[in-house]
Amino acid sequence: MQAEDKELTRSSGNIFTDLGIPEPEEMLAKAGLAHQICAIVEERGLTQIQAARLLGVTQPKVSLLTRGRLAGFSMERLVHFLLLLQCDVEIIVKRQGNASGHVRVIAA
């Protein structure tokens, strides 16, 4: 297939929406939280075993988290992990009128 034959589709800004995954806003937020957790673990130079002890989970759970396998992790649990990593987590609710809601994770 040549480049001229490829059809491009503009992203909605949420890969989970684009892929037709259920609850795409929640999935995007969970991915953002998991990304922050993994970045902190990496910055601190923690092994998966050390991170598991700190977070109160098993090493295989940390492995799932680092590979983006988030089905077994609620947003509440991911926020709890960030608190254990000594992070402040802020939740801001804004009313948008008739537009559908969005969830964003923003690192300070």
C-alpha positions in Angstrom: 0.0 0.0 0.0 1.4 3.4 -0.9 1.1 6.5 1.2 -1.4 8.0 -1.3 -3.8 5.0 -0.6 -3.9 5.4 3.1 -6.9 7.1 4.7 -6.2 9.3 7.7 -8.7 9.7 10.5 -8.5 12.7 12.9 -8.2 11.7 16.5 -10.9 12.7 19.0 -8.1 13.4 21.5 -8.9 10.3 23.4 -7.4 7.1 22.0 -9.9 5.0 24.0 -12.8 6.7 22.3 -11.1 6.3 18.9 -10.8 2.5 19.6 -14.4 2.2 20.7 -13.4 1.1 24.2 -16.2 1.3 26.8 -15.9 4.2 29.3 -13.2 6.0 27.4 -13.0 9.0 29.7 -12.4 6.8 32.8 -9.8 4.8 30.9 -8.0 7.9 29.8 -7.9 9.2 33.4 -6.7 5.8 34.7 -3.9 5.8 32.1 -2.9 9.3 33.2 -2.8 8.3 36.9 -0.9 5.1 36.1 1.6 7.1 34.0 2.3 9.4 36.9 2.8 6.5 39.3 5.2 4.8 36.9 7.1 8.1 36.4 7.5 8.6 40.2 8.7 5.0 40.7 11.2 5.4 37.9 12.4 8.8 39.2 13.0 7.3 42.6 14.9 4.4 41.1 12.6 1.8 42.7 12.5 -1.8 41.6 9.1 -3.4 41.1 9.6 -5.3 44.3 10.3 -2.1 46.2 7.4 -0.3 44.6 5.1 -3.2 45.4 6.1 -3.1 49.1 5.5 0.7 49.2 2.1 0.4 47.5 1.0 -2.7 49.4 0.6 -4.9 46.4 2.5 -7.8 44.8 5.3 -7.4 42.3 3.1 -8.9 39.5 0.5 -6.1 40.2 3.2 -3.5 39.7 4.2 -5.2 36.5 0.6 -5.0 35.2 0.5 -1.4 36.1 3.8 -0.6 34.3 2.5 -2.4 31.2 -0.7 -0.4 31.2 -2.9 -3.4 32.1 -5.3 -1.4 34.2 -8.4 -3.5 34.3 -7.8 -4.6 37.9 -7.2 -1.0 39.1 -9.9 1.4 40.0 -9.3 5.1 39.9 -9.7 5.2 43.7 -6.9 2.6 44.0 -4.6 4.5 41.6 -5.2 7.8 43.6 -4.4 5.8 46.8 -1.1 4.7 45.2 -0.2 8.4 44.5 -1.0 9.3 48.1 1.3 6.5 49.2 4.0 8.0 46.9 3.5 11.3 48.9 1.7 13.1 46.1 -1.1 15.6 46.5 -4.1 14.8 44.3 -6.6 17.5 43.4 -10.0 16.8 41.9 -11.7 19.7 40.3 -15.3 19.6 39.1 -16.4 22.1 36.4 -19.9 22.3 34.9 -19.7 22.5 31.1 -23.4 23.2 30.2 -24.6 20.8 27.6 -21.2 19.4 26.6 -20.3 15.9 27.6 -17.9 15.6 30.5 -14.2 15.0 30.3 -11.6 13.7 32.9 -8.0 14.9 32.7 -4.9 14.1 34.7 -2.5 17.0 34.8 1.0 16.7 36.5 2.1 19.8 38.3 
